[in-house]
Amino acid sequence: MTKRNKIIYWISTLWLALGMLSTGAVQLLKVKTEVDVITHLGYPVYLLTILGIWKFLGVIAILIPKFPLIKEWAYAGFFFAMSGAICSHIASGNPINEIFPSLLLLILTVVSWYFRPAERRLISVNLNQSVNLNP
């Protein structure tokens, strides 16, 4: 992995972790503005607790070494949560400024996932080798 890719990975991953921790904390504490947003979107308030806990666990999973399968699940969870948030805001007719935080976290999720080091991947693939998929 090149130095440039390591820098991109760590910057995007740390920003992603910070964003998920901060939004997870707001959700777990059920801050009034967050409760207003979730009810405006048509979801029950208890969903904030579930999302907050999942975000904290996901951050732990992507930051600790090893456990590549758990990392894949965490990245998938972040992707689905943020893309779902974007779709919910769009379906509710919310302005772009309410969609932007979820979009930024979605982009950070994809960038962090794409640039993760080989030891943090489930399967390491060398794209220069041909693979025979027929037995």
C-alpha distance (Angstrom), angle and dihedral (degrees) to the residues before:
residue distance angle dihedral
M1 . . .
T2 3.78 . .
K3 3.78 122.7 .
R4 3.83 89.8 -115.1
N5 3.82 91.5 55.0
K6 3.82 91.5 48.0
I7 3.79 90.6 52.4
I8 3.81 92.1 48.1
Y9 3.81 90.2 47.7
W10 3.79 96.1 49.5
I11 3.80 96.0 42.9
S12 3.80 92.9 49.0
T13 3.81 92.9 42.1
L14 3.80 94.6 49.2
W15 3.82 91.7 47.1
L16 3.80 89.4 46.9
A17 3.82 91.0 49.8
L18 3.80 91.9 48.1
G19 3.80 91.8 48.3
M20 3.79 93.9 47.6
L21 3.82 92.8 45.5
S22 3.79 93.1 49.5
T23 3.80 95.3 46.1
G24 3.81 90.3 42.3
A25 3.81 90.8 53.2
V26 3.81 91.5 49.1
Q27 3.79 89.1 50.1
L28 3.81 94.6 47.3
L29 3.80 91.5 48.1
K30 3.81 89.3 48.0
V31 3.79 93.7 -134.9
K32 3.81 109.5 -158.7
T33 3.80 95.4 -116.4
E34 3.81 90.4 51.9
V35 3.82 91.2 48.4
D36 3.81 88.9 50.3
V37 3.82 91.3 51.0
I38 3.82 95.0 48.1
T39 3.81 93.0 47.8
H40 3.83 90.9 45.9
L41 3.81 87.7 54.8
G42 3.81 89.4 52.2
Y43 3.80 99.4 -110.6
P44 3.81 127.2 129.6
V45 3.81 116.9 -104.4
Y46 3.82 92.7 -120.9
L47 3.82 87.8 69.5
L48 3.82 87.4 73.9
T49 3.81 90.4 65.5
I50 3.80 92.4 49.6
L51 3.82 93.4 47.5
G52 3.81 92.5 45.3
I53 3.80 93.5 52.1
W54 3.82 92.3 45.2
K55 3.81 91.3 50.4
F56 3.81 92.5 52.0
L57 3.81 91.4 48.2
G58 3.81 91.1 45.7
V59 3.80 92.1 53.3
I60 3.80 90.7 51.0
A61 3.81 89.7 49.2
I62 3.80 96.1 51.7
L63 3.81 95.0 43.7
I64 3.81 101.9 47.1
P65 3.80 118.9 80.1
K66 3.82 122.6 -109.2
F67 3.83 125.0 13.2
P68 3.83 97.2 97.7
L69 3.81 93.8 175.8
I70 3.81 91.5 56.4
K71 3.82 88.9 48.1
E72 3.81 90.3 54.2
W73 3.80 89.9 52.2
A74 3.80 91.3 48.0
Y75 3.81 92.6 50.8
A76 3.81 90.0 46.8
G77 3.80 90.6 49.8
F78 3.80 91.9 50.2
F79 3.81 90.2 47.6
F80 3.80 93.8 50.7
A81 3.81 94.1 42.9
M82 3.80 93.7 50.3
S83 3.81 96.8 41.0
G84 3.82 88.0 47.4
A85 3.80 90.3 51.0
I86 3.80 90.9 50.4
C87 3.81 91.9 49.7
S88 3.81 91.3 46.6
H89 3.81 92.1 52.1
I90 3.81 91.8 47.2
A91 3.82 92.4 47.5
S92 3.81 89.6 50.2
G93 3.81 91.1 52.1
N94 3.79 94.2 -117.0
P95 3.83 119.0 165.9
I96 3.81 121.3 -104.1
N97 3.81 93.1 -102.0
E98 3.82 88.7 67.1
I99 3.81 91.9 48.4
F100 3.83 95.7 47.5
P101 3.86 98.7 78.7
S102 3.80 92.1 53.0
L103 3.80 90.7 44.3
L104 3.81 91.5 51.1
L105 3.83 91.5 50.3
L106 3.81 89.9 47.6
I107 3.81 91.1 52.6
L108 3.82 91.3 47.2
T109 3.82 89.4 50.1
V110 3.80 92.4 53.5
V111 3.82 93.9 44.0
S112 3.81 93.1 47.6
W113 3.80 91.5 47.2
Y114 3.81 93.4 47.0
F115 3.82 95.7 48.7
R116 3.81 98.1 40.8
P117 3.82 114.6 131.1
A118 3.80 121.4 -103.2
E119 3.81 92.7 -105.7
R120 3.82 88.9 58.6
R121 3.81 93.7 51.6
L122 3.76 126.4 93.7
I123 3.81 92.6 -137.9
S124 3.76 124.6 15.6
V125 3.80 110.3 -144.2
N126 3.77 126.3 -166.7
L127 3.79 105.2 -150.1
N128 3.80 91.6 -162.3
Q129 3.82 92.4 67.2
S130 3.76 123.0 78.1
V131 3.77 115.7 -125.2
N132 3.79 122.5 -147.8
L133 3.80 107.3 -148.3
N134 3.81 94.1 177.6
P135 3.82 113.5 89.3
